[in-house]
Amino acid sequence: MTAREKVFSGIKSALAPLPEREARPAVPHGVADPQWLAGEADNVALFKKRAKVAGTLCFDTPGGCLSWLYEQQAKTVYLPEALASLDAKFAEFVQLTHDYTRGRVDEIDAALTLAHGAIAETGTIILTDESTPDRLAALAPWTHIAVVRKDTIHRSVADALAAMPDDPNIIWVTGPSKTADVEGILIQGVHGPGVQGCLLV
């Protein structure tokens, strides 16, 4: 076996699925919650407030989301089959596509995808392979709008961790993609969407 083969063999062994998953540690409910969280009564209102601080745009209705997209002059919008119920409403104002591939990244102005859930405490959107199999559409476009069901919003980070699904890929998105170089200049949209939105349904 060559040195190269040994290296790749080691990598494959390290990445092989474990025969049995370790059980997640049991965390008492509320033990990691910040003190201010107790004063927040409504999860949806808290999520909207914290998401706004993180730079996420929140829409309460499909019409509100569509009006914003129209104002932004979005011409082509991606909708997955899972959100086909929105087709009729959106098709009146924008060109819809159900196909998002690497070759079409520059053609599509905005993409909507279905989120697994959200976290009120931090204004975070949760994406998984199961709920968002079209991961490229959630990470590649300049404008990404996650569709979040209100009943899937966890109150705290601890609650979200306790309810974490058995999914091979889970992404927590808190606001648009941001990075800063050595000069301290903040730039959005380098490693992901430059505009992050959320449609609450």
Secondary structure, 3 states (H helix, E strand, C coil): CCHHHHHHHHHHHHHCCCCCCCCCCCCCCCCCCCHHHHHCCCHHHHHHHHHHHHCCEEECCHHHHHHHHHHCCCCEEECCHHHHHHHHHHHCCCEEECCCCHHHCCCCCEEEEECCEEECCCCEEEEECCCCCCHHHHHCCCEEEEEECHHHEECCHHHHHHCCCCCCCEEEECCCCEEECCCCCEEECCCCCCEEEEEEC
